Amino acid sequence: MTQALTPDFLREIAGRLMLAHRAQERRYPGLSSERRPVHVVYGGAHLFRFAMARRLGDLALRSLNEYAPDFISFAKAVGLSGAENLPVLPQAAGALAKSIDSDPETAARENPAAWLAYTVYRRVSEKLQREPVEDYRIDFEDGYGIRAGEEEDGHSVSAAKELAASLRAADVPPFFGLRIKPFTNAFRERSLRTLDLFLTELAAGAPGALPKQLRITLPKVTLPDEVAALADVCSRLEPLLGFEPGALRIEIMMESPRAIFNARGEIALLALVEAAQERCAGVHFGPYDYTSLLGMAVVSDPLAHFASDFAREAMHVALAGTGVALADGPTNILPIAPHRSTPAGPALTARQREENLEVVHRAWRLHFRNVRRALDAGFYQGWDLHPAQLPARYAATYAFFLEHLDSVSRRLRNFVAAAAQATRLGHVFDDAAMAQGLINYLLQGVNCGAITSEEVETRTSLSIAQLRSAAFLKTAEPTSDGNAPR
């Protein structure tokens, strides 16, 4: 057959497109298979001490044991799905727990609400004992405040000393770093001085145990120039202090409308990330500053406001495929009991104990709801401001992954069994793109501890290594001629 387009012309077109696609692939490498934390705890720099994660875990466990001593009371406190159908009497929890322990598969099938509540509670308790904090920020900004220069100098050095001691003892969370003050005219010099003092002391105190990655959170970012300046500072400090190249990672806080749209009306988020010179590990949403700068009088929960939903979705769309992690903002209503007893003081009255329970449970329920809202929107990390928030954080996260474990596993197993051709299970249609979404769901659940590797492998007949490589999905990709695979 005769064609009007010559081979030379077609080769020239193909060459241009190949270069364009390669450039796009470099900018949008896709999802990373590396572990990502499900939260980040912010704590004032003046409060940071050696083995801080264990201290926070102990406080979280104390709160859980005091205000939800069994899985039924906890499920009802946070508003877990199906909790309203669980028995009210506390003594019923023990009998149900024994029944679930003896035959969890039958329990999951015949009493899913009880199985979910028991499994979530048990795994939350275990998590708080094993690894209560996944990510921690030593905070020199809002959680620290504005102090005299000499005082902040002292805390910059003392916090670094405490972190160095934790590094030498291998007693640090999997992810950690510090939040400095913004690079505005008012705080730029103070921010850079704190960063310099902190990192210099850390390098001197832990020369053989410097972290492979340390995250530096830059708040209230509005210009790519601010991010680029921090990237240049990191590039200068690494060789001077003995950090590996690229060890100092940057997190951008999206707290201003100008971080979404620039002065020309363009989406600014990708430009902010690119200004980090491949150092950007994440973008964190700050709902309180954001809604305030919009001129809004949000008096209830800014996280649940439509303006925050818009900001989150803008972040999601602008940064999808870049490999940059997104984190939601904090719930500022804390589960802190209003009445505390002391050894020397009188015991709490029945009414005071009841008020404590109501306050803690109400705060847990709000935090649980906000975390679940973020997870539904694709934000798998968020802030925690107090150790007593950790039970609700992990409960929401674990429930999110456990609730759909069976259906997701069946769909993926059905997809693989059909040799990666488009499949339909019941009324759900799955193709290769949807299968990748199912894989993302399972891997994220394993990474955060919500589900075990054994549970995934048993239900899908795929190993975790196979899921991470997703090599079996290649059979569903179009062939070079654009046709479906044979």
Residue, then its C-alpha position, 0 to 999 in steps of 0.5 A: m500500500t502507498q503512503a503519503l508520509t515518507p519514512d524520513f518524516l515519520r522518523e523525525i516525528a517519532g524522534r521528537l515525540m520520544l524526546a518529549h516523552r522521556a522529558q515527561e517521564r523524568r518529571y513524572p516518574g510515578l509512584s514510589s514503592e518505598r515506604r512512606p510514613v502515615h503521619v508526622v508528629y510535630g513537637g516544639a524544639h524546646l521539648f525535644r529529648f532523647a528517645m522521644a518516640r518511646r515517650l510519646g508511645d507510652l503516653a499514647l498507650r496510657s491514654l488508650n488504656e485509660y479511656a478505651p480499655d477494650f476493643i468495643s469501647f474503642a470502636k464506639a469511641v472513634g466511630l468505627s464502622g459497625a460499632e453501633n451493632l456491638p454489645v454495650l456491656p464491657q464484659a462482652a468484649g472478653a468473650l468476643a475476643k476469645s471467639i475471634d482469636s479461636d477462629p478469625e476467618t469465621a469471625a470475619r465472615e459471620n461478625p465482620a463488625a466485631w472482627l474489624a473492631y478487634t483487629v484494629y484495636r489489637r494492631v493499634s496497641e501493638k503499633l504503639q508498643r513497637e513503633p509509636v512514631e513513624d515520622y517526627r519534626i523538631d519544630f522551630e516554627d508554630g509549635y515553638g513560637i518567637r523567642a529571643g535569639e539567644e534562647e533559640d540558639g540554645h534550643s538549636v544546639s540542645a535539640a541537635k545534641e538530643l537527636a545525636a544521642s538518639l542516633r548513636a543509640a539507634d533510637v529514632p523514628p524511621f523518618f525525622g527532621l526539623r521545621i524551620k521558620p519561613f524565609t520571609n524578610a522577618f524570619r529568614e536570617r533567624s531561620l538560616r541561623t537555626l538550621d546552621l547551628f542545628l546541623t553543625e551540632l548534629a554532625a559533630g555529635a553523631p559523625g558515624a551515625l548521620p542519617k541517610q535522609l533528614r527532612i527540612t520543612l519550610p513553612k509558608v512558602t509562596l515563591p520558588d525562590e524560597v525553595a531554591a534558596l533552601a536547596d542551595v543551602c543544603s547543597r553547601l552544608e552537605p559536604l561541609l558537615g559530612f552528610e551524603p549528597g542529597a541527604l538533606r531533603i526538603e518538605i514544602m508547606m502549602e499554606s498560602p493561596r499563592a502556593i496554588f496560583n501564582a501572580r500569572g494565574e498559573i498553578a504554582l505547585l510544580a514550580l515550587v517542587e522543581a525549585a527544590q532541585e530534586r530534594c523535595a520529599g513532600v508537600h504538606f497542607g496547612p489548613y489554618d493559615y490557608t483559610s485565614l489568608l483567604g480571609m475566611a472566618v472558619v470557626s469549626d474545622p478548617l480540614a472539613h471546609f470546602a476550601s481545604d478540599f479544593a486545596r488538597e485536590a489542587m495539590h493532588v492534581a498538580l503533583a500526581g506522578t511526581g513521586v512527591a508525597l502529600a500530607d494533610g494538616p492537623t486536627n487541633i482539637l486534642p484528646i486531653a482530659p480536662h480533669r486530672s487527679t494528683p497523688a496529693g489531691p482528692a480523687l476525681t468525682a464520677r462526673q469529672r471522670e465522665e467528662n474526661l471520657e466525653v472530651v477524649h472520645r469526642a476528640w478521638r472521633l473528630h481526628f478519626r473522621n478527619v484522617r479517614r476523610a484524608l485517606d479517602a482523598g488520597f492523602y496517606q499522611g497527616w499531622d499529629l500534634h499530641p501523643a493521645q491522637l496516635p490511637a485515633r490516627y492508627a485506628a482510622t488508617y488500619a480500618f481504611f485498609l482492613e475494611h476492603l482487604d478481601s474485596v481488593s484481594r479478590r479483584l486482583r486475584n481475578f485479574v491475574a488469573a485472567a492473564a491480565q486481560a480486562t476482567r469483571l468481578g460481579h459489577v466491578f470492571d478492572d483493567a491494568a490501570m485499576a489493577q495498579g490502584l489495587i496494588n497501591y492499596l495493598l502495598q500502602g496497607v502493608n507498609c503502614g502495618a495495617i495488614t500483614s504480608e501473609e494476609v496479602e499473599t494468602r489472599t492474592s497468591l502474589s508475593i510482596a516482591q511481585l506486587r512491588s515490581a508489578a511485572f505481571l501488569k506488563t502483559a496488559e500494556p498495548t503493543s508497539d503497534g497500539n493494539a491490545p496484547r494477544 
